[in-house]
Amino acid sequence: MVEEMDELLTVSEVARRLRVDDTTVRRWIKSGVLEAITLPHKGKRQAYRVKKST
């Protein structure tokens, strides 16, 4: 399980690596350009994780 989490990146981590804004990454996920895992959330924003290999 821990190894699986190491393989996943947050929206912020993806944005930093691609040198774009978090909003851009979220837009790519919502439009299907970037594949992500949707996590349960309690706040205003949906939580996503992106596989490193994607």
Secondary structure as UniProt FT lines:
FT   HELIX           2..6
FT   STRAND          8..9
FT   HELIX           11..18
FT   HELIX           22..31
FT   STRAND          37..39
FT   STRAND          47..51
FT   TURN            52..53
//
